Amino acid sequence: MPGWKAVNIPAQSGRTAVVTGANSGIGYVTARELARRGASVVLACRSAARGRAAVVRLRAEVPGAQTQFMPLDLADLSSVREFAAAYAQRHASLDLLVNNAGVMALPYGRTADGFETQFGVNHLGHFALTGLLLPSLRAAAAGARIVNVSSGFHVLGRITFGEDGPAGTGGHGGPGSEHGYRRWAAYGRSKTANLLFTHELARRLTAAGSTITAAAAHPGYASSNLHAGAAALEGPTLVSRLAALGDAVVAQPTAAGALPTLYAATAPGVRQDAFIGPRLGWRGAPAPSWRAGWTLDDTAGERLWAASEELTGVSYACLPR
């Protein structure tokens, strides 16, 4: 692991990967480097124009790359179902699913299905997608992986549970309330959900004797359009100016920020429920990352799983409790 770089990615010839949010930033770099090592990569993106442009760009950077765009809007569960059905029609199996797409620190809003936007996109959309693609992952010859991209900001939001489900996330009772909404706390909750989902998924895969590995990663402090978008929402404030300064002085390049994801996705010996991030926390070569204790809580993982199945209508029947 010391000094691990993109050139250390094992050959991926014969493998098929889906990368969500692959039209820019860390998602694009992840898709490009997998394609460079021979994988056939599906760029799953909300915007058709940006997705197709990314395919053109990627093929120019990696001549001969096997890539294609497929539309996916994680804020709309009907789009998630359409994507999974279309993928199953085109491909016999899936070797790697990188749940990378996300939104950061948005003002209060709701998805097409009525969930708080950040929880709906960052967690529920990917929960549904993974469940619907699980038959394709199980059909892979061996060694399929699921990588959920979380964040060090998961420490900002612990998920609590009430009678109506996960508090502040949409819950069983509907879209949740705008009253008291704090966008950074909501972002933290969605990233905690990514880690709890990985934890429970890994437990269930192990119990089922599956060869699929579920792991998580985070980019540290990497310069990306996600950070830029969040800073822009602050307006011309001290916070936005400090964020811009951080991007210029402290942040590592986007290509470096993608390395933990690529490591979790391809490196030999990655264990179930591994959490990979930069060695120094915010930058550096991939290494095992610290995570808050609540992201390893079995009871919370089971409760989030049950709520997610009910909210999305996607059941992981092949992975019983």
HELIX and SHEET records of a PDB file:
HELIX    1   1 ALA A    6  ASN A    8  5                                   3    
HELIX    2   2 GLY A   25  ARG A   36  1                                  12    
HELIX    3   3 ALA A   48  GLU A   61  1                                  14    
HELIX    4   4 LEU A   77  ARG A   90  1                                  14    
HELIX    5   5 THR A  117  PHE A  119  1                                   3    
HELIX    6   6 GLY A  120  GLY A  125  3                                   6    
HELIX    7   7 HIS A  126  ARG A  138  1                                  13    
HELIX    8   8 GLY A  152  LEU A  156  5                                   5    
HELIX    9   9 ARG A  183  ALA A  207  1                                  25    
HELIX   10  10 ASN A  225  GLU A  234  1                                  10    
HELIX   11  11 LEU A  238  VAL A  249  1                                  12    
HELIX   12  12 THR A  254  GLY A  257  1                                   4    
HELIX   13  13 LEU A  259  THR A  266  1                                   8    
HELIX   14  14 GLY A  293  LEU A  296  5                                   4    
HELIX   15  15 ASP A  298  THR A  312  1                                  15    
SHEET    1   A 8 GLN A  66  PRO A  71  0                                        
SHEET    2   A 8 SER A  40  CYS A  45  1                                        
SHEET    3   A 8 THR A  16  THR A  20  1                                        
SHEET    4   A 8 LEU A  96  ASN A  99  1                                        
SHEET    5   A 8 ARG A 145  VAL A 149  1                                        
SHEET    6   A 8 THR A 213  ALA A 217  1                                        
SHEET    7   A 8 PHE A 275  PRO A 278  1                                        
SHEET    8   A 8 PRO A 286  PRO A 288 -1                                        
SHEET    1   B 2 PHE A 161  GLY A 162  0                                        
SHEET    2   B 2 GLY A 165  PRO A 166 -1                                        
END                                                                             
